[in-house]
Amino acid sequence: MSEPVIAPRNAFYGVAAVWVAALVIAVTLGIVLPEDLRIGWLLIAFGAMVLVSFAVQLAYGHAQGFIVRVAGSVLGALAVMGLVSAGFGLAALATGL
């Protein structure tokens, strides 16, 4: 007797989890750190998000679509962190006038 095929979990939740983590980390770093240290730590945090996206997608357990899921996680984290960084940069320009 064969085993029934179990429906795979939705891969979008893992991608969205990385985006949310990137948002939380970027906002936290933007609030906590002074302006001169912000960019360096955001780069380090983005590197950590790349590793987190690999870990999340490996934990998903399916090889099919792995590269697409990791790319979506990483590019989304880059976009989120870039937008947050741009927001803090514009805020710094507005307060510096």
N, C-alpha and C positions, 0 to 999 in steps of 0.2 A: 504494500500500500504506500502510495507516495504522500509526501508531506504537502499540506496546502500552502500555496504561495501567500505570504503575508504582504499586505500593502505597505510600501515604504513610507516612512515619515515624510512630511512635507519639508523639502530642503530650504524653502524660503525663510523658515523660522531661524535657521542657523545663520543665514545671510543677514537677516534683520537684527539678530542679536549682536553681531559684530558691529553693525551700524550704530545701534543704540549704545554699545560700549564705547565706540569712538566718540559719539556725541557727549556722553557723560565725562569721559576723560578730557576731551578738548575744553569743555566748559569749565571743568574743575581746574585744569592747568591755567586757563585764561584768567580765572578769578584769583587764584592763589599766588601765581608767580608775578614778579615785576616784568615790565615790558622788555627789558634787555635779555632776559633769560627765556622768554616764552617760546621763541622759534626753535631753539635747540631742543627744548623738552618736548615740543610738539613733534619734532622729527623722531625723537626716541620713542615717543608714544605711538607714532605711526608704524615704526618697526615692530613694536610689540603687537600692534593690531594685525600685521601680516602673520606673525607667529600664531596669534589667537585664531585667525581665520583658518590656517592650516589645521590647528588642533580641533576646531569645531567641525570642520568638514571631514577630518579623519574619524572623528567620533560618530559621524553620521553613518559610516559603515558601508557605503556603496561607491564603487569605483566609477560607475557610469555618470558622466557629467561633473567629475571632480574639478577639472580645470576651470570649467565655466562657473561653478559655485565659488571657488576660491577667487577667481578674477572678479566676480560680482561683489564678493565680500570686501576685497582689497580696494577696488575702485570706488565702491560706495563709502568706505571708511575714509579714503582720500578726499572725496567730494565733501563729506560731512565735516571733516577736520579743516579742510580748506575754507569752507564757508564760515565756520566758527572763527577761524583765524582772521579772515577778512573782516568779519564783524568787529572783532576786538581791535584790529588795525584801524578801521574807520572810527571806532570810539576813541582811540588814542589820538587820532588826528583832530577829531571834533573837540576834545578837551584841551588839546595843545594850542588851539587858536586864540 
